[in-house]
Amino acid sequence: MSIGARILVVDDEAPIRRWLKVNLETRGYAVDTAETGEQGIMAFENQRPDLLILDLLMPGMGGIEVVQKLRAVSTLPIIVLSAIGEEAQKVHALESGADDYMTKPFGMEELFARIRSLLRRAAGATSAAPIFVAGSLSVNFDRREVSLEGQPVRLTPTEYDLLKYMIEHAGKVLTHRMLLQEVWGQAYVDQAQYLRVFVGQLRKKIEKQPGRPRFILTDPGVGYRFCTDADG
């Protein structure tokens, strides 16, 4: 899913909404816009977009609150836009459930690349081994479904891709740089905060005790290793 996908743009600045709408439509995307967080929630419910581009700082309901509300009901890919480039703000947005974070001003080609990447993740791909089971954790790669102790686990597209890559290389130490490059892309190899945030989120969702992980183990100063039952 890429060309023809429906994108919702939520930003309180009319010039940015118009600029994004024109540029996205020239690439073949269907675009809906909203100028407040409240309108963005309504547009999501009515239009069911394939991806959301969301301003962080808006009057009324801010971008963080919008992300949190949507994450309670959806795994919709979300790109946050903000004039604030501080790492703490970026981490806060990612921890709230955003998939990506772009600092204004930004180039359209970079935005297009990130949109394509997120839509590919959301569309998914089949795996040679469609079912993976490790203890109480089960992953159906054909259906992109994850369950823990028989209960469904809701993952965002990025969380799912990170888990899938770790499972496909179970037992191996995966360096920070390797994971960032393979899951996010070459442009993200120095964005260590992305990896810390998403590993933390995954642990909260698939580990019985996130502080004492059973599946996603840390190799200090190096990276992470996915442990199966066979690995002990």
VOPAGU-2260 file (C-alpha; in pm, 1 decimal, decimal comma):
REM VOPAGU-2260
SITE   aa  ch    i         X         Y         Z
SITE  MET   A    0       0,0       0,0       0,0
SITE  SER   A    1     153,6     332,2    -104,7
SITE  ILE   A    2      10,1     525,8    -395,2
SITE  GLY   A    3    -361,9     569,9    -337,4
SITE  ALA   A    4    -335,3     537,6      38,9
SITE  ARG   A    5    -547,5     778,3     244,0
SITE  ILE   A    6    -354,5    1020,6     464,8
SITE  LEU   A    7    -498,5    1240,9     737,1
SITE  VAL   A    8    -313,1    1567,3     807,9
SITE  VAL   A    9    -386,8    1736,8    1141,4
SITE  ASP   A   10    -223,8    2078,0    1189,1
SITE  ASP   A   11    -358,8    2408,2    1319,7
SITE  GLU   A   12    -161,3    2608,9    1060,4
SITE  ALA   A   13    -364,7    2643,9     740,9
SITE  PRO   A   14     -61,2    2708,4     511,8
SITE  ILE   A   15     102,8    2383,7     625,5
SITE  ARG   A   16    -220,0    2188,0     576,6
SITE  ARG   A   17    -256,1    2326,0     223,3
SITE  TRP   A   18     112,2    2266,3     141,8
SITE  LEU   A   19     101,8    1907,3     260,2
SITE  LYS   A   20    -230,7    1835,5      90,4
SITE  VAL   A   21    -111,8    1967,3    -248,7
SITE  ASN   A   22     220,0    1783,8    -235,6
SITE  LEU   A   23      71,4    1456,4    -113,2
SITE  GLU   A   24    -204,4    1461,6    -372,4
SITE  THR   A   25      49,2    1515,2    -650,9
SITE  ARG   A   26     201,2    1183,5    -539,9
SITE  GLY   A   27    -131,3    1007,4    -569,3
SITE  TYR   A   28    -239,3    1001,4    -206,5
SITE  ALA   A   29    -593,7    1079,5     -96,8
SITE  VAL   A   30    -572,3    1350,1     169,6
SITE  ASP   A   31    -809,2    1461,7     445,6
SITE  THR   A   32    -722,8    1752,6     675,1
SITE  ALA   A   33    -820,8    1877,2    1019,2
SITE  GLU   A   34    -706,5    2181,7    1214,0
SITE  THR   A   35    -756,7    2063,0    1573,1
SITE  GLY   A   36    -693,5    1747,8    1767,9
SITE  GLU   A   37   -1064,3    1704,7    1830,5
SITE  GLN   A   38   -1139,0    1731,0    1457,2
SITE  GLY   A   39    -854,1    1489,3    1389,9
SITE  ILE   A   40   -1014,0    1225,0    1613,2
SITE  MET   A   41   -1347,2    1270,1    1433,7
SITE  ALA   A   42   -1179,5    1249,4    1092,5
SITE  PHE   A   43   -1003,7     929,0    1197,2
SITE  GLU   A   44   -1334,7     775,2    1301,1
SITE  ASN   A   45   -1513,0     885,3     982,8
SITE  GLN   A   46   -1242,8     845,2     717,1
SITE  ARG   A   47   -1030,9     557,2     855,2
SITE  PRO   A   48    -702,0     681,6     704,6
SITE  ASP   A   49    -401,6     459,7     632,9
SITE  LEU   A   50    -157,5     703,9     793,9
SITE  LEU   A   51    -168,8    1015,5    1012,0
SITE  ILE   A   52      56,8    1322,3     991,2
SITE  LEU   A   53       8,6    1509,7    1316,8
SITE  ASP   A   54     130,4    1844,5    1449,8
SITE  LEU   A   55     250,6    1823,1    1808,3
SITE  LEU   A   56     160,8    2169,4    1940,0
SITE  MET   A   57    -200,6    2271,8    1880,6
SITE  PRO   A   58    -460,7    2466,9    2079,9
SITE  GLY   A   59    -697,9    2246,4    2276,6
SITE  MET   A   60    -616,9    1879,0    2236,7
SITE  GLY   A   61    -245,4    1855,8    2161,0
SITE  GLY   A   62     -69,6    1601,2    1946,2
SITE  ILE   A   63      44,4    1382,7    2236,6
SITE  GLU   A   64    -313,6    1341,7    2358,8
SITE  VAL   A   65    -430,6    1258,9    2006,4
SITE  VAL   A   66    -163,3     989,5    1976,8
SITE  GLN   A   67    -257,9     839,0    2311,5
SITE  LYS   A   68    -629,0     829,5    2226,5
SITE  LEU   A   69    -566,8     668,2    1889,1
SITE  ARG   A   70    -322,3     415,6    2029,5
SITE  ALA   A   71    -593,3     290,7    2262,7
SITE  VAL   A   72    -797,9     175,9    1962,9
SITE  SER   A   73    -569,4     157,7    1658,6
SITE  THR   A   74    -224,7      71,8    1523,6
SITE  LEU   A   75    -251,8     346,8    1261,0
SITE  PRO   A   76      97,9     465,1    1150,9
SITE  ILE   A   77     159,8     812,4    1294,7
SITE  ILE   A   78     420,8    1069,9    1194,7
SITE  VAL   A   79     451,3    1359,8    1437,7
SITE  LEU   A   80     559,4    1703,3    1314,1
SITE  SER   A   81     702,6    1959,5    1552,1
SITE  ALA   A   82     910,0    2273,5    1563,8
SITE  ILE   A   83    1061,2    2131,8    1884,1
SITE  GLY   A   84    1370,6    1923,4    1815,7
SITE  GLU   A   85    1481,0    1839,1    2170,2
SITE  GLU   A   86    1543,5    1470,5    2238,4
SITE  ALA   A   87    1317,6    1469,2    2545,8
SITE  GLN   A   88    1018,3    1587,6    2341,2
SITE  LYS   A   89    1095,5    1335,7    2068,0
SITE  VAL   A   90    1117,0    1050,4    2317,5
SITE  HIS   A   91     788,7    1162,1    2479,6
SITE  ALA   A   92     610,8    1149,6    2143,9
SITE  LEU   A   93     754,1     806,7    2059,8
SITE  GLU   A   94     670,6     668,3    2403,8
SITE  SER   A   95     314,8     791,4    2360,3
SITE  GLY   A   96     282,9     578,7    2047,3
SITE  ALA   A   97     405,8     782,4    1749,6
SITE  ASP   A   98     597,0     585,3    1487,1
SITE  ASP   A   99     814,6     869,9    1363,8
SITE  TYR   A  100     905,3    1229,8    1446,9
SITE  MET   A  101    1005,5    1504,1    1205,5
SITE  THR   A  102    1126,4    1848,7    1306,5
SITE  LYS   A  103     998,8    2152,6    1115,0
SITE  PRO   A  104    1111,8    2270,1     867,9
SITE  PHE   A  105    1152,2    1948,5     672,0
SITE  GLY   A  106    1186,0    1843,3     309,3
SITE  MET   A  107     901,1    1677,1     123,0
SITE  GLU   A  108    1124,5    1406,3     -23,5
SITE  GLU   A  109    1224,0    1297,7     325,7
SITE  LEU   A  110     859,9    1297,8     433,0
SITE  PHE   A  111     762,0    1090,5     127,9
SITE  ALA   A  112    1034,9     838,3     210,6
SITE  ARG   A  113     912,3     803,5     567,1
SITE  ILE   A  114     550,8     768,3     452,7
SITE  ARG   A  115     644,6     491,2     210,3
SITE  SER   A  116     841,1     311,5     479,9
SITE  LEU   A  117     557,1     322,7     731,9
SITE  LEU   A  118     297,0     213,6     478,0
SITE  ARG   A  119     514,7     -83,4     380,2
SITE  ARG   A  120     541,6    -182,2     746,4
SITE  ALA   A  121     166,9    -149,4     793,0
SITE  ALA   A  122      98,8    -359,8     482,4
SITE  GLY   A  123     341,1    -625,9     605,0
SITE  ALA   A  124     500,0    -916,4     427,9
SITE  THR   A  125     467,4   -1291,4     458,7
SITE  SER   A  126     729,4   -1502,7     629,3
SITE  ALA   A  127     873,8   -1840,2     532,0
SITE  ALA   A  128     780,2   -1966,1     879,7
SITE  PRO   A  129     426,2   -1833,7     932,5
SITE  ILE   A  130     391,0   -1929,0    1299,7
SITE  PHE   A  131     643,5   -1862,7    1576,5
SITE  VAL   A  132     595,2   -1983,4    1932,9
SITE  ALA   A  133     821,9   -1926,3    2232,3
SITE  GLY   A  134     669,7   -2015,4    2565,6
SITE  SER   A  135     355,3   -1807,8    2610,5
SITE  LEU   A  136     434,5   -1583,1    2311,6
SITE  SER   A  137     291,7   -1662,4    1968,1
SITE  VAL   A  138     335,8   -1469,7    1642,9
SITE  ASN   A  139     145,2   -1540,1    1322,5
SITE  PHE   A  140     350,7   -1371,1    1050,9
SITE  ASP   A  141      93,9   -1425,3     775,5
SITE  ARG   A  142    -171,8   -1243,8     975,7
SITE  ARG   A  143      64,4   -1008,4    1161,9
SITE  GLU   A  144     -98,0   -1123,6    1485,7
SITE  VAL   A  145      79,3   -1144,5    1821,3
SITE  SER   A  146     -61,0   -1309,8    2132,3
SITE  LEU   A  147      61,8   -1364,8    2486,3
SITE  GLU   A  148     -91,6   -1645,6    2690,6
SITE  GLY   A  149    -364,2   -1669,5    2428,1
SITE  GLN   A  150    -457,7   -1301,2    2453,4
SITE  PRO   A  151    -406,4   -1070,6    2153,5
SITE  VAL   A  152    -131,3    -810,4    2181,3
SITE  ARG   A  153    -178,9    -486,1    1990,8
SITE  LEU   A  154     145,8    -367,6    1830,4
SITE  THR   A  155     209,4     -65,4    1609,6
SITE  PRO   A  156     362,0    -141,3    1267,2
SITE  THR   A  157     705,5     -34,4    1388,9
SITE  GLU   A  158     683,2    -238,8    1709,1
SITE  TYR   A  159     578,7    -539,4    1503,2
SITE  ASP   A  160     864,6    -497,5    1255,3
SITE  LEU   A  161    1116,6    -470,7    1538,2
SITE  LEU   A  162     981,1    -785,6    1703,1
SITE  LYS   A  163     972,6    -973,0    1373,3
SITE  TYR   A  164    1333,8    -884,7    1293,5
SITE  MET   A  165    1446,6    -993,2    1639,6
SITE  ILE   A  166    1259,2   -1323,6    1610,8
SITE  GLU   A  167    1405,7   -1390,1    1265,8
SITE  HIS   A  168    1751,6   -1353,7    1422,5
SITE  ALA   A  169    1672,5   -1519,1    1755,7
SITE  GLY   A  170    1972,9   -1607,9    1967,4
SITE  LYS   A  171    2201,1   -1360,3    1791,8
SITE  VAL   A  172    2327,0   -1036,8    1941,6
SITE  LEU   A  173    2184,6    -752,4    1731,9
SITE  THR   A  174    2375,1    -426,0    1765,9
SITE  HIS   A  175    2195,2     -94,7    1811,9
SITE  ARG   A  176    2315,6      22,8    1472,4
SITE  MET   A  177    2204,8    -297,8    1300,9
SITE  LEU   A  178    1853,9    -279,0    1442,5
SITE  LEU   A  179    1814,4      88,7    1359,0
SITE  GLN   A  180    1930,7      34,8    1003,0
SITE  GLU   A  181    1720,3    -274,3     937,1
SITE  VAL   A  182    1396,0    -156,4    1099,8
SITE  TRP   A  183    1405,0     221,3    1052,0
SITE  GLY   A  184    1656,3     267,1     769,4
SITE  GLN   A  185    2004,4     406,8     712,2
SITE  ALA   A  186    1901,0     760,6     804,4
SITE  TYR   A  187    1825,3     645,5    1160,5
SITE  VAL   A  188    2147,6     465,7    1255,2
SITE  ASP   A  189    2239,8     737,2    1505,8
SITE  GLN   A  190    1890,0     771,6    1656,2
SITE  ALA   A  191    1950,2     554,9    1962,7
SITE  GLN   A  192    1649,4     698,7    2143,4
SITE  TYR   A  193    1416,0     538,8    1887,2
SITE  LEU   A  194    1547,8     195,1    1974,0
SITE  ARG   A  195    1537,1     247,7    2350,6
SITE  VAL   A  196    1177,3     366,2    2334,4
SITE  PHE   A  197    1048,5      87,8    2112,2
SITE  VAL   A  198    1230,6    -191,1    2295,7
SITE  GLY   A  199    1079,6     -55,1    2617,6
SITE  GLN   A  200     732,7     -53,5    2463,7
SITE  LEU   A  201     772,1    -406,3    2329,4
SITE  ARG   A  202     881,5    -533,3    2669,0
SITE  LYS   A  203     575,2    -379,3    2833,3
SITE  LYS   A  204     353,6    -561,4    2584,6
SITE  ILE   A  205     512,3    -908,7    2556,5
SITE  GLU   A  206     699,4    -956,4    2884,5
SITE  LYS   A  207     524,8   -1065,8    3204,8
SITE  GLN   A  208     783,3    -865,2    3398,7
SITE  PRO   A  209     922,9    -589,2    3173,5
SITE  GLY   A  210    1190,7    -508,2    3431,7
SITE  ARG   A  211    1310,0    -869,7    3417,3
SITE  PRO   A  212    1265,1    -953,7    3048,0
SITE  ARG   A  213    1240,6   -1313,0    2937,5
SITE  PHE   A  214    1242,0   -1262,2    2560,5
SITE  ILE   A  215    1425,1    -938,4    2476,8
SITE  LEU   A  216    1757,0    -945,4    2658,1
SITE  THR   A  217    2007,7    -660,4    2676,1
SITE  ASP   A  218    2374,6    -705,2    2594,7
SITE  PRO   A  219    2512,1    -393,9    2770,9
SITE  GLY   A  220    2687,6    -152,2    2541,2
SITE  VAL   A  221    2623,9    -371,6    2237,9
SITE  GLY   A  222    2257,6    -431,6    2163,1
SITE  TYR   A  223    1978,5    -682,4    2219,8
SITE  ARG   A  224    1917,8   -1054,7    2178,8
SITE  PHE   A  225    1585,5   -1233,4    2141,3
SITE  CYS   A  226    1571,5   -1541,2    2362,4
SITE  THR   A  227    1349,7   -1842,1    2279,3
SITE  ASP   A  228    1267,3   -2128,7    2512,6
SITE  ALA   A  229    1539,4   -2333,6    2346,1
SITE  ASP   A  230    1790,0   -2064,0    2437,2
SITE  GLY   A  231    1705,1   -2109,7    2803,0
